[in-house]
């Protein structure tokens, strides 16, 4: 294809432990978003692997219905595009071991442990980024997941540290590989304190990749295809993980692994949100999908490149729509007329 050489490393398969991944571009865990149809969407456009939203090990242990029936759902259509990883969070090794066994039994190809979430309600329980300050517990937690998973690869996603200048995540990454046996580290080279602000420290990521002894998967600030390629080569990462840059923009995967050279047409944006609406109804039913989709609308409206006033009116109308049918009519009335590339 135009724009992608057969020698482009991003398109090459690689091994994550014993798991073969068909290319080096992944969908990152997206809290509250990364369900089966969001993962399926990424794979439709070329993602070689996709990670679930963050799932509580405690909720799995106690058999929470929504967690076990919805959040852990792996749809057969996902598997055609590549492996599925379930991301777990928690602070108790025994519960993590049991949760890992449960998701392995449910069909996960891999398990990821969240050690980077800065959200207070996660952090105050001792999970997420709080584990950077408790490396012994972090190692025990990861080892428990490796044991519970029964041989499927376990990865850990973490930040460089808690605060700017803190290297606790960098230092913990090597302990997790050496002492817990994790198969790879997904590294976001920003501190938890800055969330998504500022520039990621890709030089630090390169240092980790060179010293880790296991694959490093790069995350953070990956919003543009050319930039992704540049930092992939700069850091020596084994793979990249697209997160916020892929929201409402699955075409970014196609640009990186299928040679697509331009953004979507307006007609493509329209069709993609229609597809997303259909899958949301399939997953949640009409009434719940109506509310759930309100977080999706801004990502797609942005892709239409409307003038500011028109975009604002459309956003407000979609958010206040009383039914999903009304939202569909509003969406199509604005987005259908033009089919130019944007």
Beta strands, then each sheet from edge to edge (+ up, - down):
strand 1: 14-16
strand 2: 19-21
strand 3: 25-27
strand 4: 49-56
strand 5: 83-89
strand 6: 110-115
strand 7: 153-161
strand 8: 184-191
strand 9: 215-219
strand 10: 239-242
sheet 1: 1+ 2-
sheet 2: 3+ 4+ 5+ 6+ 7+ 8+ 9+ 10+ 3+
end
